[in-house]
Amino acid sequence: MARDGETVLEAARRAGVKIPSLCHHPDLMPSEGICRLCLIKTNNSKGLVPSCQTQVCPDLEVITDDEEIIKTRKVNLELLWADHAGKCAQCAKNGNCELQRLAQEYDVDEFKFVPRRNELLSDDELDMLKNNWIHTVYDDANPCIVRDSQYCVECRRCIRVCRDIQSIGALEMNYRSSMTNVGTPYEMPLDCIFCGQCANLCPTAAIVEKDETELLLKAINDPQIIVVAQVDSSIKFTFGELLGCQVGTNSIEKIVSFLKTLGCDYVFDSSALANLAVVEEAEEFIGRIRKGGPFPMLTSWCPSWIILIEKYYPELIANLSSCKSLQQMMGVLIKSYFAYRKKFNSKTIFSVSVTPCTSKKYEVRRSDHKSGDIADVDLVITVRELGRLLRRKVIDVEKLPQLDFDPALGISTGGGLLFDRSGSLAEETIKTVVERLTGKKISLIDWTDSKEKNVKEATVVLANQELKICIINGIKNTRPIIQKIISGKSDYHFIEVMACPDGCVGGGGQPLPSDRAVRLKRIEAIKAWEEKSRLKKANEDPVVNTLYHEFLFKPGSKIAKKYLHTSYVNRNEALLKTLYKP
Amino acid sequence: MKLITKNWGEIDPLNIKAYQNKSGYLALKKVLREMSPTDVIEEIKKSGLQGRGGAGCPVFLKWEAATAEKLQDKYYIVNLDESEPGTFKDRAIVDNNPHLIVEGMTIGAYAIGAKKGIIYINGHYVKQAEILRLVLEQAAEKEFIGKSIMGSAFDFEITVFSGAGAYICGEETALINSLEGKRGEPRLRPPYPAKEGLFGKPTVINNAETVANIPFIINRGAKCFNNIGSQKSPGTKLFCITGSVKNPGVHEAPLGTTPQELIFNSVYGGGLREGKDFLFAQIGGSSGRLINRSKLDYPLVFGDQDLPIGSGAIFVADTLCDIKEHLLSWAGFFHRESCGKCVPCREGTYRLWEIAKRLKNKDLRPRDSENIEDILWVLERSTFCPLGKFAATAWRDALAMFKDKIFK
């Protein structure tokens, strides 16, 4: 049964009828109709029409496959493949590529429009092949995302997600005719917030997360190096997708076994530090309440959000929380407390974090995230890179022993609190603050939809004031609130921001596909797990108690500030200088 | 019968008085003093005027659609992008009697209720853009455009916007994108420009030659216009005749005239040059169909499915021509001018051009002739906009007419 206002493409796919497309994506509606793979025939129109543009209506008759349609799709795919013929073996998306899947479905001859190697006869042809290569752009100047335009099929999904969903607009089409390619203004190196949504939506390998698996293997293979891995938010529920599990399967044991078998010496759950992080965050927020500002306090766990503030809204740096992210806190404590307890030399520890996030590769390189020349975290590996390791190492994860996380920092596996879904940090911090200031224990925070799109807000009551808090996912949704803060009209006290749509479950390094339907299933699974687990409060949590007792002294202490807090840099002027070079 | 080319050569384009002496701006005066916008549309409807850009759509339809919109801000755009190869009639109008365009578009704007007008001119027409700017200054001085035109309540401002030389920007929606500062790529339709056009406002886009006909229709009446030309297509057309003819150039002739008359009649093309024999003619520019001797008596009108008149360009080729040169020229043109948005056109025109180069160098490969068929197949039926079909038309006709010459 078709829904009102649906296109034929959506209705067909829901009914299980395969209509191919490259430029269509359920998160980017309405479709643009430019790949021309979804063409069908209807009784309402002449010739072939795009099914992504045809609205369903009563008495509509549709032909999705006949000789003419199939031939048209095949030839169009062969035209696209002419630029990709022979490149699969070395490609990052080999085996995982939408273009390859279509080639199989339509029996494509990828060399139809280009000479095979034994057919290369004339200098002209070599020139033509060379020309194809000369016009490609390879951009790996940033630590997070690699662009290789030779693989681009010009579906424009990356442009649309960056402009319409994230409101950043770092990518656009350059040139015209057969030279048309996705690129940046004046082909400058990509300089955005590195949220990786473009990499999530690219059907081929034109935009991919940077592959740093070699660095991990190098550390693992060095007998002198102790590899300590931490598994960051939400991976516990998405790693399984790489193994073909259903979306939302709890894959804690699988990921620990895999990392241990790969060669990691210790595997910690980043969330084991969750209560500690909440204590530090709450301490800082209480400080602000006592001082009367600056409000709102903005969370600082999302590196893309930090980059946005530093580059484009430096006047809000004073509002940012000084807390490091959970990953960085764990990293610095591994290199200090854990090393000390285990009598390891910090220089021999290789701290790697497995994340769903591309911009964390930027975060670990920040100059304020190291002590001397010992970085808090040495390497960030996204889940998708783990997927590549899975294929390369041919480890049969099903046969591995069921293993649980090592006690974090040698202490314990933590309080069971998860920070895997967005909103948890804000909730737990506010609950802690209210309890400390009023003695009242809140069990549930009543989130309501604010009048701004996709912003959830709540109010809690203290002795002599109300605190307004909100959670925002997706950079586009932050813009109206930012404007209010800058013009002094915001009445929020605490704002949690995660740059990716639906929070870290939609991170730039998550397994693909990662569209809205998948993200909602992941969130459901996390919520179900939270309800089942027995949560320890901070004062019952051995991790919190041990660390303060033995190392950090007390929340907000000088030592806590040295290790667990950071500062920010105004990058706006530097950005303007690169844009307006004389 | 000269409607547009009347007095060409006698009117100094940079002297508005010369135009006024030849009944210039009398139509505008009549419209503002005696006619309501509805009257104007009715007159254009009765005249049967069709769009002269190539589509041949009855002009009154677009005007009625725009008038039906209640929004106050409307745009009237004159399409002077003129990039079809072998077409230079709009340029000739600006060189010889530019005020026709200004008067015509002001009347059109009055009819639909537009306050802002834009002449979108081909970026290569630098001299013509200069002429138009001077012409607009003079017209404004005499209050033929601007605020309270001729003392009436009608305001209308015109600006000249130079394109950057892209064929695809002659297509309505690509033209609008170009004006909005975006890539010159066509948009999906619906919505149509008359409802949602430039900056989302109701917009009417008419070709420069279409607009140049309007003063005559107002001055002499719809019936008079309707009596000229053919019943299917009233009025005259500026045919741009090029190639191996004795008198190449712009020739105005009634619609319904045949290629035989246009090419061989001494009033128009004057026949093939000394020692040359007719081989084929291409009607409508590089996107047009080819005709051999058998179709010379076919009347040229708008809306004909078998022989579209297109821009009215007529290119005449003689028996000494190398058809492969033409194939390469057509393929090269469409490859250059493809906007790059959709797969079949972006990749198809590129691969067709590669094959055309090999064809010219007598270097055809075994898979090439099958590939030509497949590329023409997708271009004809699966592109985002009609440019794909245009790219395939001449090739199809050439392959049908000259298969032996091509694959010898």
Interface residues (C-beta under 8 A of the other chain):
Chain A: E32 G33 I34 C35 R36 L37 L39 G47 L48 Q53 E68 K71 T72 V75 N76 E78 L79 L80 A82 D83 K112 F113 P115 E119 S122 D124 M128 V153 E154 M173 Y175 R176 S177 S178 M179 T180
Chain B: A166 R183 G184 L188 H335 R336 E337 S338 C339 G340 K341 C342 V343 P344 R346 E347 G348 T349 Y350 R351 E354 K357 R358 N361 D363 R365 R367 N371 D374 I375 W377 V378 R381 S382 T383 F384
